[in-house]
Amino acid sequence: MSKLSLASFTSSTAALNGSSRSAFHPIRKTRATWAVMDRSCTTLAGHVNKPGCVELPLGVTVRELIDKHGGGVWKNRKAKGCNPGGLSMGLMTEAEFDTPLDFNGPAKVGCLGLGTAAVTVFDEETSIVDVVFNICRSLRP
């Protein structure tokens, strides 16, 4: 049985992704400012071949993020699911990976929203009980 690394659940999400910069609203909105407002810095972590942070247009699907930008699921395994936007946002199953990562997409499959756009993928051998346990442990006061 594969387990997610403890670092995936104990590190500050803001430190792991660049989407916190999207909360900055400059007073003077230039043409360049408006051009990037439909983009998100998305962090991809967990059981992928190429974890990292990529800037993408809003609306890219989880499947495209994992396959195209993350090099697929590690060790030639299949994904079981993911956390699409930070620990408090909820979980998606692999069947929901065609959901767009925008401000409305994750909510359509029961998540709270896009959150920090920090996507953590877990593979088919990961225990969902371990995933939920680690999430609960990191969210406790």
Secondary structure, DSSP 8 states (H G I E B T S, - for coil): -B---THHHHS-HHHH-SGGGGG---SS--HHHHHHTTEEEEEEEESBSS-EEEEEETT-BHHHIIIIIS-SBGGG--EEEEESSSGGG--EEGGGTTSB-SSSTGGGGT----TT-EEEEEETTB-HHHHHHHHHHHH--
